[in-house]
Amino acid sequence: MGRIVVTIDIENITEPGTTMKLDALVDTGVSYLTLPHAWKERFGKFSSEETIELQTATQKVLKGLVCGPVKIKIEGFRSIYNEVLFIDMEPENGEYEPLLGYIALEQCGAAVDMIGHRLLPVKYMDVK
């Protein structure tokens, strides 16, 4: 299976100027745009923060912090406004690997091309 990594710009709407550009792994098994908790302070204070429970692929239950609102711009797609999830992550080789989940992908009109290992624009959004 291939890896799809995309560049994302994230901005805390509550504190303009608190932006971050990063590369994230596309993971359709994840719901939120997920970042390491160690990066939370870089975004300043959020207007909304809520602790939620999550279940990992290994069935482990852990807690995360959903914060927002944030502006999310996936390179090549329209900007969206949503939330970001912060969880405790262990860096691999000294680097964290943020995850881009299906909620942001659907909102910005991106579809996963598993053959070409890339994101493609969805021609029409659903209203069915």
DSSP file (Angstrom, degrees, kcal/mol; ACC not computed):
  #  RESIDUE AA STRUCTURE BP1 BP2  ACC     N-H-->O    O-->H-N    N-H-->O    O-->H-N    TCO  KAPPA ALPHA  PHI   PSI    X-CA   Y-CA   Z-CA
    1    1 A M              0   0    0      0, 0.0     2,-0.1     0, 0.0   113,-0.0   0.000 360.0 360.0 360.0 138.2    0.0    0.0    0.0
    2    2 A G        -     0   0    0    112,-0.3     2,-0.4     1,-0.0   115,-0.1  -0.351 360.0-121.1 -87.8 169.4    1.3    3.4   -0.9
    3    3 A R        -     0   0    0     -2,-0.1     2,-0.5   114,-0.1    24,-0.1  -0.911  13.8-157.6-112.5 137.7    1.5    6.6    1.2
    4    4 A I        -     0   0    0     -2,-0.4    22,-3.1    22,-0.4     2,-0.4  -0.971  13.9-178.7-115.2 118.9   -0.2    9.8    0.3
    5    5 A V  E     -A   25   0A   0     -2,-0.5     2,-0.3    20,-0.2    20,-0.2  -0.971   4.4-175.9-119.5 131.0    1.4   12.9    2.0
    6    6 A V  E     -A   24   0A   0     18,-2.4    18,-2.8    -2,-0.4     2,-0.4  -0.886  26.6-115.5-126.5 156.2   -0.1   16.4    1.4
    7    7 A T  E     -A   23   0A   0     -2,-0.3    68,-2.8    16,-0.2     2,-0.4  -0.774  35.3-174.1 -92.6 134.5    0.9   19.9    2.4
    8    8 A I  E     -AB  22  74A   0     14,-3.1    14,-2.6    -2,-0.4     2,-0.5  -0.971  19.1-152.0-131.2 140.8   -1.6   21.7    4.7
    9    9 A D  E     -AB  21  73A   0     64,-2.3    64,-2.6    -2,-0.4     2,-0.4  -0.961  18.6-170.6-108.2 131.2   -1.8   25.2    6.1
   10   10 A I  E     -AB  20  72A   0     10,-2.6    10,-2.1    -2,-0.5     2,-0.4  -0.979   4.9-177.5-124.6 134.6   -3.6   25.5    9.4
   11   11 A E  E     -AB  19  71A   0     60,-2.1    60,-2.9    -2,-0.4     2,-0.6  -0.997  27.7-129.4-133.7 132.7   -4.7   28.8   11.1
   12   12 A N  E     - B   0  70A   0      6,-1.7     3,-0.5    -2,-0.4     6,-0.4  -0.704  17.5-155.3 -75.0 117.3   -6.4   29.3   14.5
   13   13 A I  S    S+     0   0    0     56,-1.8    -1,-0.2    -2,-0.6    57,-0.1   0.828  91.0  58.2 -66.2 -32.4   -9.3   31.6   13.6
   14   14 A T  S    S+     0   0    0     55,-0.6    -1,-0.2     1,-0.3    32,-0.1   0.829 116.1  33.4 -67.2 -32.9   -9.4   33.0   17.2
   15   15 A E  S >  S-     0   0    0     -3,-0.5     3,-1.8    28,-0.2    -3,-0.3  -0.752  85.3-151.6-127.3  83.2   -5.8   34.2   17.0
   16   16 A P  T 3  S+     0   0    0      0, 0.0    -3,-0.1     0, 0.0     3,-0.1  -0.191  81.2  38.8 -54.3 144.8   -4.9   35.3   13.5
   17   17 A G  T 3  S+     0   0    0      1,-0.1     2,-1.4    -5,-0.1    -4,-0.1   0.242  81.4 112.2  95.8 -12.9   -1.3   34.9   12.6
   18   18 A T    <   +     0   0    0     -3,-1.8    -6,-1.7    -6,-0.4     2,-0.3  -0.637  48.1 147.7 -92.2  79.1   -1.0   31.6   14.4
   19   19 A T  E     -A   11   0A   0     -2,-1.4     2,-0.3    -8,-0.2    -8,-0.2  -0.756  30.1-167.4-114.6 159.0   -0.5   29.5   11.3
   20   20 A M  E     -A   10   0A   0    -10,-2.1   -10,-2.6    -2,-0.3     2,-0.5  -0.983   9.6-154.4-146.8 133.5    1.5   26.4   10.6
   21   21 A K  E     +A    9   0A   0     -2,-0.3     2,-0.3   -12,-0.2   -12,-0.2  -0.931  33.2 153.5-106.2 131.2    2.4   24.7    7.3
   22   22 A L  E     -A    8   0A   0    -14,-2.6   -14,-3.1    -2,-0.5     2,-0.4  -0.959  44.1-112.9-151.3 165.0    3.0   21.0    7.5
   23   23 A D  E     -A    7   0A   0     -2,-0.3     2,-0.4   -16,-0.2   -16,-0.2  -0.895  35.5-170.0-102.2 135.5    3.0   17.7    5.7
   24   24 A A  E     -A    6   0A   0    -18,-2.8   -18,-2.4    -2,-0.4     2,-0.5  -0.960  23.5-120.9-129.7 145.7    0.3   15.2    6.8
   25   25 A L  E     -Ac   5  99A   0     73,-2.6    75,-3.0    -2,-0.4     2,-0.4  -0.714  30.3-124.7 -81.5 126.3   -0.3   11.5    6.0
   26   26 A V  E     + c   0 100A   0    -22,-3.1   -22,-0.4    -2,-0.5     2,-0.4  -0.615  36.5 173.8 -72.2 124.6   -3.7   10.9    4.4
   27   27 A D    >   -     0   0    0     73,-2.7     3,-1.8    -2,-0.4    75,-0.3  -0.870  20.6-171.1-139.3 101.0   -5.5    8.3    6.5
   28   28 A T  T 3  S+     0   0    0     -2,-0.4    74,-0.1     1,-0.3    73,-0.1   0.499  85.8  67.3 -74.3  -2.1   -9.1    7.6    5.7
   29   29 A G  T 3  S+     0   0    0     72,-0.0     2,-0.4    73,-0.0    -1,-0.3   0.445  91.6  75.8 -89.9  -2.2   -9.4    5.5    8.9
   30   30 A V    <   -     0   0    0     -3,-1.8    72,-2.5    70,-0.2    73,-0.2  -0.883  65.3-159.0-109.8 139.5   -9.0    8.7   10.9
   31   31 A S        +     0   0    0     -2,-0.4    72,-1.9    70,-0.3    73,-0.5   0.941  68.5  44.1 -83.6 -50.1  -11.8   11.2   11.3
   32   32 A Y  S    S-     0   0    0     71,-0.1     2,-0.8    70,-0.1    69,-0.3  -0.420  90.4 -98.0 -94.0 164.1  -10.1   14.4   12.3
   33   33 A L  E     -d   84   0A   0     50,-0.5    52,-2.8    67,-0.2     2,-0.5  -0.787  55.9-155.5 -71.2 115.6   -7.0   16.4   11.1
   34   34 A T  E     +dE  85  99A   0     65,-3.1    65,-2.4    -2,-0.8    52,-0.2  -0.886  19.9 175.0-114.7 125.0   -4.8   15.0   13.9
   35   35 A L  E     -d   86   0A   0     50,-3.1    52,-2.2    -2,-0.5     2,-0.2  -0.827  39.4 -90.2-122.5 159.1   -1.7   16.7   15.3
   36   36 A P  E >   -d   87   0A   0      0, 0.0     3,-2.1     0, 0.0     4,-0.3  -0.473  30.4-129.0 -69.0 139.8    0.7   15.9   18.2
   37   37 A H  G >  S+     0   0    0     50,-2.9     3,-1.6     1,-0.3     4,-0.4   0.788 105.1  72.8 -57.9 -27.8   -0.4   17.5   21.5
   38   38 A A  G 3  S+     0   0    0     49,-0.3    -1,-0.3     1,-0.3     3,-0.2   0.701  95.5  51.9 -61.5 -19.7    3.2   18.9   21.7
   39   39 A W  G X  S+     0   0    0     -3,-2.1     3,-1.4     1,-0.2     4,-0.4   0.524  80.6  95.7 -93.2  -7.6    2.3   21.4   18.9
   40   40 A K  G X  S+     0   0    0     -3,-1.6     3,-1.9    -4,-0.3     4,-0.2   0.871  77.6  57.7 -55.4 -44.2   -0.9   22.8   20.5
   41   41 A E  G >  S+     0   0    0     -4,-0.4     3,-1.4     1,-0.3    -1,-0.3   0.743  92.0  71.0 -62.3 -23.6    0.8   25.8   22.1
   42   42 A R  G <  S+     0   0    0     -3,-1.4    -1,-0.3     1,-0.3    -2,-0.2   0.725  97.0  52.7 -63.6 -20.7    2.0   27.0   18.7
   43   43 A F  G <  S-     0   0    0     -3,-1.9    -1,-0.3    -4,-0.4   -28,-0.2   0.434 100.4-141.9 -97.2  -0.6   -1.6   27.9   17.9
   44   44 A G    <   -     0   0    0     -3,-1.4     2,-0.4    -4,-0.2    -1,-0.3  -0.390  53.5 -14.7  74.7-154.1   -2.4   30.0   20.9
   45   45 A K        -     0   0    0     -2,-0.1     2,-0.3   -33,-0.1   -31,-0.1  -0.709  62.8-148.9 -91.1 134.3   -5.7   29.9   22.7
   46   46 A F        -     0   0    0     -2,-0.4     3,-0.1     1,-0.1    24,-0.1  -0.699  15.8-134.1 -96.5 152.4   -8.7   28.3   20.9
   47   47 A S  S    S+     0   0    0     21,-0.6     2,-0.4    -2,-0.3    -1,-0.1   0.727  95.0  36.2 -77.2 -20.5  -12.3   29.5   21.5
   48   48 A S  E     +F   68   0A   0     20,-1.8    20,-1.9    21,-0.0     2,-0.4  -0.992  62.9 166.5-137.0 129.2  -13.4   25.9   21.8
   49   49 A E  E     +F   67   0A   0     -2,-0.4     2,-0.4    18,-0.2    18,-0.2  -0.987   6.8 170.9-140.0 129.6  -11.6   23.0   23.4
   50   50 A E  E     -F   66   0A   0     16,-2.3    16,-3.1    -2,-0.4     2,-0.4  -0.992  28.0-132.3-143.5 133.3  -13.2   19.7   24.3
   51   51 A T  E     +F   65   0A   0     -2,-0.4     2,-0.3    14,-0.2    14,-0.2  -0.684  32.2 177.5 -82.5 132.0  -11.7   16.4   25.5
   52   52 A I  E     -F   64   0A   0     12,-2.5    12,-2.5    -2,-0.4     2,-0.4  -0.895  28.5-115.2-130.2 162.2  -13.1   13.3   23.7
   53   53 A E  E     -F   63   0A   0     -2,-0.3     2,-0.3    10,-0.2    10,-0.2  -0.797  32.0-169.3 -97.9 142.9  -12.4    9.6   23.8
   54   54 A L  E     -F   62   0A   0      8,-3.2     8,-2.2    -2,-0.4     2,-0.5  -0.896  15.4-142.8-128.9 155.1  -10.9    7.9   20.7
   55   55 A Q  E     -F   61   0A   0     -2,-0.3     6,-0.2     6,-0.2     2,-0.1  -0.988  18.3-147.8-122.2 127.9  -10.3    4.3   19.7
   56   56 A T    >   -     0   0    0      4,-2.8     3,-2.0    -2,-0.5   -26,-0.0  -0.277  34.2 -97.6 -84.8 173.3   -7.2    3.3   17.8
   57   57 A A  T 3  S+     0   0    0      1,-0.3    -1,-0.1     2,-0.1    -2,-0.0   0.740 126.7  56.5 -62.7 -23.1   -6.8    0.6   15.2
   58   58 A T  T 3  S-     0   0    0      2,-0.1    -1,-0.3     1,-0.0     3,-0.1   0.257 121.7-109.0 -92.4  12.4   -5.5   -1.7   17.9
   59   59 A Q  S <  S+     0   0    0     -3,-2.0     2,-0.3     1,-0.3    -2,-0.1   0.515  70.6 146.9  73.0   8.2   -8.7   -1.1   19.9
   60   60 A K        -     0   0    0     -5,-0.0    -4,-2.8     1,-0.0     2,-0.5  -0.571  41.6-141.2 -74.0 136.1   -6.9    1.0   22.5
   61   61 A V  E     +F   55   0A   0     -2,-0.3     2,-0.3    -6,-0.2    -6,-0.2  -0.870  31.2 161.0-101.0 129.8   -9.0    3.8   24.0
   62   62 A L  E     -F   54   0A   0     -8,-2.2    -8,-3.2    -2,-0.5     2,-0.3  -0.891  34.8-107.9-140.2 171.4   -7.3    7.1   24.6
   63   63 A K  E     +F   53   0A   0     -2,-0.3    25,-0.4   -10,-0.2     2,-0.3  -0.781  31.0 179.3-104.8 147.6   -8.2   10.8   25.1
   64   64 A G  E     -F   52   0A   0    -12,-2.5   -12,-2.5    -2,-0.3     2,-0.5  -0.909  26.1-122.1-138.4 166.6   -7.7   13.7   22.7
   65   65 A L  E     -FG  51  86A   0     21,-2.6    21,-2.7    -2,-0.3     2,-0.5  -0.954  17.6-156.6-117.8 115.6   -8.4   17.4   22.7
   66   66 A V  E     +FG  50  85A   0    -16,-3.1   -16,-2.3    -2,-0.5     2,-0.3  -0.807  21.4 179.9 -92.0 124.9  -10.6   18.8   19.9
   67   67 A C  E     -FG  49  84A   0     17,-2.9    17,-2.6    -2,-0.5   -18,-0.2  -0.920  13.7 -45.6-128.5 150.0   -9.9   22.5   19.3
   68   68 A G  E     -F   48   0A   0    -20,-1.9   -20,-1.8    -2,-0.3   -21,-0.6  -0.986  54.8 -54.4-178.0-175.6  -11.3   25.1   17.0
   69   69 A P  E     +     0   0A   0      0, 0.0   -56,-1.8     0, 0.0   -55,-0.6   0.557  62.3 163.8 -81.8 153.2  -12.3   26.8   14.9
   70   70 A V  E     -BG  12  82A   0     12,-2.6    12,-2.3   -58,-0.2     2,-0.5  -0.944  36.5-127.8-129.1 152.8   -9.4   26.5   12.5
   71   71 A K  E     -BG  11  81A   0    -60,-2.9   -60,-2.1    -2,-0.3     2,-0.5  -0.895  27.7-165.1 -97.5 127.7   -8.9   27.3    8.8
   72   72 A I  E     -BG  10  80A   0      8,-3.0     8,-2.6    -2,-0.5     2,-0.5  -0.963   9.4-175.0-119.5 126.7   -7.5   24.3    6.9
   73   73 A K  E     -B    9   0A   0    -64,-2.6   -64,-2.3    -2,-0.5     2,-0.5  -0.930   7.6-162.7-124.8 106.2   -6.1   24.7    3.4
   74   74 A I  E >   -B    8   0A   0     -2,-0.5     3,-2.5     4,-0.5   -66,-0.2  -0.772  41.3 -98.0 -85.6 128.1   -5.0   21.4    1.8
   75   75 A E  T 3  S+     0   0    0    -68,-2.8     3,-0.1    -2,-0.5   -68,-0.1  -0.202 108.8  14.9 -52.8 125.3   -2.7   22.3   -1.1
   76   76 A G  T 3  S+     0   0    0      1,-0.3     2,-0.3    45,-0.0    -1,-0.3   0.401 115.2  83.7  92.2  -1.3   -4.7   22.3   -4.4
   77   77 A F  S <  S-     0   0    0     -3,-2.5    -1,-0.3     1,-0.1    32,-0.1  -0.835  85.6 -84.4-130.8 167.3   -8.1   22.4   -2.7
   78   78 A R        -     0   0    0     30,-0.7    -4,-0.5    -2,-0.3     2,-0.1  -0.309  49.1-100.3 -71.8 154.5  -10.4   25.0   -1.3
   79   79 A S        -     0   0    0     -6,-0.2     2,-0.3    -8,-0.0    -6,-0.2  -0.436  40.8-168.9 -71.0 146.7  -10.1   26.3    2.3
   80   80 A I  E     - G   0  72A   0     -8,-2.6    -8,-3.0    -2,-0.1     2,-0.5  -0.887  17.8-132.8-131.5 164.9  -12.4   24.8    4.9
   81   81 A Y  E     + G   0  71A   0     -2,-0.3   -10,-0.2   -10,-0.2     2,-0.2  -0.985  50.2 113.3-122.5 125.6  -13.2   25.7    8.5
   82   82 A N  E     - G   0  70A   0    -12,-2.3   -12,-2.6    -2,-0.5     2,-0.3  -0.648  57.9 -70.4-158.1-149.9  -13.3   22.9   11.1
   83   83 A E  E     -     0   0A   0    -14,-0.2   -50,-0.5    -2,-0.2     2,-0.4  -0.797  29.7-139.8-122.6 165.0  -11.6   21.6   14.2
   84   84 A V  E     -dG  33  67A   0    -17,-2.6   -17,-2.9    -2,-0.3     2,-0.5  -0.965  12.6-138.0-126.2 146.3   -8.3   19.9   14.8
   85   85 A L  E     -dG  34  66A   0    -52,-2.8   -50,-3.1    -2,-0.4     2,-0.5  -0.901  12.1-160.2-106.6 128.5   -7.6   17.0   17.2
   86   86 A F  E     +dG  35  65A   0    -21,-2.7   -21,-2.6    -2,-0.5     2,-0.3  -0.931  18.8 166.6-107.5 129.0   -4.5   17.0   19.4
   87   87 A I  E     -d   36   0A   0    -52,-2.2   -50,-2.9    -2,-0.5     2,-0.5  -0.929  45.3 -92.1-133.9 160.5   -3.3   13.6   20.8
   88   88 A D        +     0   0    0    -25,-0.4     2,-0.3    -2,-0.3    -2,-0.0  -0.634  52.6 180.0 -71.5 122.2   -0.2   12.4   22.5
   89   89 A M        -     0   0    0     -2,-0.5   -51,-0.1     7,-0.0     7,-0.0  -0.913  27.1-132.8-124.1 151.0    2.1   11.1   19.7
   90   90 A E        -     0   0    0     -2,-0.3     7,-0.2     7,-0.1     2,-0.1  -0.911  29.5-124.5 -99.7 126.1    5.5    9.5   19.8
   91   91 A P        -     0   0    0      0, 0.0     2,-0.5     0, 0.0     3,-0.3  -0.444  16.3-142.2 -69.6 143.1    7.9   11.0   17.2
   92   92 A E  B >  S-H   95   0B   0      3,-2.9     3,-1.8     1,-0.2     0, 0.0  -0.933  84.1  -8.5-105.3 126.7    9.5    8.5   14.8
   93   93 A N  T 3  S-     0   0    0     -2,-0.5    -1,-0.2     1,-0.3     3,-0.1   0.850 133.6 -55.4  54.6  36.2   13.1    9.4   13.9
   94   94 A G  T 3  S+     0   0    0     -3,-0.3     2,-0.4     1,-0.2    -1,-0.3   0.497 120.5 100.7  80.0   4.3   12.6   12.6   15.8
   95   95 A E  B <   -H   92   0B   0     -3,-1.8    -3,-2.9    -5,-0.1     2,-0.2  -0.954  63.7-135.2-127.3 142.2    9.6   13.7   13.7
   96   96 A Y        -     0   0    0     -2,-0.4   -61,-0.0    -5,-0.3    -7,-0.0  -0.580  13.9-142.1 -85.7 155.5    5.9   13.6   14.3
   97   97 A E        -     0   0    0     -2,-0.2   -73,-0.1    -7,-0.2    -7,-0.1  -0.840  14.2-155.0-122.0  94.5    3.5   12.4   11.6
   98   98 A P        -     0   0    0      0, 0.0   -73,-2.6     0, 0.0     2,-0.4  -0.288  13.3-137.2 -61.7 153.0    0.3   14.4   11.5
   99   99 A L  E     -cE  25  34A   0    -65,-2.4   -65,-3.1   -75,-0.2     2,-0.7  -0.949   6.2-151.1-119.8 133.9   -2.8   12.6   10.0
  100  100 A L  E     -c   26   0A   0    -75,-3.0   -73,-2.7    -2,-0.4   -67,-0.2  -0.913  25.5-160.7-103.8 113.0   -5.3   14.0    7.6
  101  101 A G     >  -     0   0    0     -2,-0.7     4,-1.4   -69,-0.3   -70,-0.3  -0.226  30.4 -94.6 -92.9-179.7   -8.7   12.3    8.2
  102  102 A Y  H  > S+     0   0    0    -72,-2.5     4,-2.6   -75,-0.3     5,-0.2   0.722 111.1  66.2 -71.2 -24.9  -11.8   11.8    6.1
  103  103 A I  H  > S+     0   0    0    -72,-1.9     4,-2.3   -73,-0.2    -1,-0.2   0.965 107.9  39.6 -63.5 -50.5  -13.9   14.8    7.5
  104  104 A A  H  > S+     0   0    0    -73,-0.5     4,-2.2    -3,-0.2    -1,-0.2   0.885 114.6  54.9 -65.1 -38.4  -11.5   17.4    6.1
  105  105 A L  H  X>S+     0   0    0     -4,-1.4     5,-2.8     1,-0.2     4,-0.6   0.935 111.3  43.8 -60.7 -46.3  -11.1   15.4    2.9
  106  106 A E  H ><5S+     0   0    0     -4,-2.6     3,-0.8     1,-0.2    -2,-0.2   0.908 112.5  52.9 -65.9 -41.9  -14.8   15.3    2.3
  107  107 A Q  H 3<5S+     0   0    0     -4,-2.3    -1,-0.2     1,-0.2    -2,-0.2   0.888 111.8  43.7 -62.4 -40.3  -15.3   19.0    3.2
  108  108 A C  H 3<5S-     0   0    0     -4,-2.2   -30,-0.7    -5,-0.1    -1,-0.2   0.491 116.9-109.6 -88.5  -0.9  -12.7   20.3    0.8
  109  109 A G  T <<5 +     0   0    0     -3,-0.8    13,-2.8    -4,-0.6     2,-0.4   0.859  65.0 148.9  81.3  36.3  -13.8   18.0   -2.1
  110  110 A A  E   < -I  121   0C   0     -5,-2.8     2,-0.4    11,-0.2    -1,-0.2  -0.875  27.0-166.2-107.7 136.3  -10.8   15.6   -2.2
  111  111 A A  E     -I  120   0C   0      9,-3.2     9,-2.9    -2,-0.4     2,-0.5  -0.913  24.9-117.1-116.3 147.2  -11.0   12.0   -3.2
  112  112 A V  E     -I  119   0C   0     -2,-0.4     2,-0.9     7,-0.2     7,-0.2  -0.736  17.6-158.3 -88.1 123.2   -8.3    9.4   -2.6
  113  113 A D  E  >> -I  118   0C   0      5,-3.0     5,-1.5    -2,-0.5     4,-1.1  -0.868   9.6-176.1 -98.5  99.9   -6.7    7.9   -5.8
  114  114 A M  T  45S+     0   0    0     -2,-0.9  -112,-0.3     2,-0.2    -1,-0.2   0.759  80.4  50.9 -72.1 -24.9   -5.2    4.7   -4.5
  115  115 A I  T  45S+     0   0    0      1,-0.2    -1,-0.2    -3,-0.1    -2,-0.1   0.926 120.0  33.0 -77.1 -46.0   -3.7    3.8   -7.8
  116  116 A G  T  45S-     0   0    0      2,-0.1    -2,-0.2  -114,-0.0    -1,-0.2   0.503 102.4-130.8 -87.8  -4.9   -1.9    7.1   -8.4
  117  117 A H  T  <5S+     0   0    0     -4,-1.1     2,-0.3     1,-0.2  -112,-0.2   0.955  70.4  97.6  51.9  58.3   -1.3    7.7   -4.7
  118  118 A R  E   <S-I  113   0C   0     -5,-1.5    -5,-3.0  -114,-0.1     2,-0.4  -0.946  76.8 -96.2-157.8 172.5   -2.6   11.2   -4.7
  119  119 A L  E     -I  112   0C   0     -2,-0.3    -7,-0.2    -7,-0.2    -9,-0.0  -0.837  34.6-164.4 -99.1 141.0   -5.7   13.3   -4.0
  120  120 A L  E     -I  111   0C   0     -9,-2.9    -9,-3.2    -2,-0.4     2,-0.2  -0.926  25.6-105.3-121.7 148.4   -8.1   14.2   -6.8
  121  121 A P  E     -I  110   0C   0      0, 0.0     2,-0.4     0, 0.0   -11,-0.2  -0.501  29.2-127.0 -72.4 140.4  -10.8   16.8   -6.9
  122  122 A V        -     0   0    0    -13,-2.8     3,-0.1    -2,-0.2     0, 0.0  -0.747  13.3-144.2 -83.3 130.4  -14.4   15.6   -6.6
  123  123 A K  S    S+     0   0    0     -2,-0.4     2,-0.4     1,-0.2    -1,-0.1   0.921  80.2  16.6 -65.3 -44.2  -16.4   17.1   -9.5
  124  124 A Y  S    S-     0   0    0     -3,-0.1     2,-0.2   -15,-0.0    -1,-0.2  -0.979  72.7-131.7-132.3 142.7  -19.6   17.5   -7.5
  125  125 A M        -     0   0    0     -2,-0.4     2,-0.3    -3,-0.1   -18,-0.0  -0.607  37.4-104.1 -84.9 153.7  -20.4   17.6   -3.8
  126  126 A D        +     0   0    0     -2,-0.2    -1,-0.1     1,-0.1     0, 0.0  -0.581  43.7 160.7 -82.0 138.6  -23.3   15.4   -2.6
  127  127 A V              0   0    0     -2,-0.3    -1,-0.1     0, 0.0    -2,-0.0   0.020 360.0 360.0-134.7  22.8  -26.7   16.9   -1.6
  128  128 A K              0   0    0      0, 0.0    -2,-0.0     0, 0.0     0, 0.0   0.459 360.0 360.0 -78.8 360.0  -28.6   13.7   -1.9
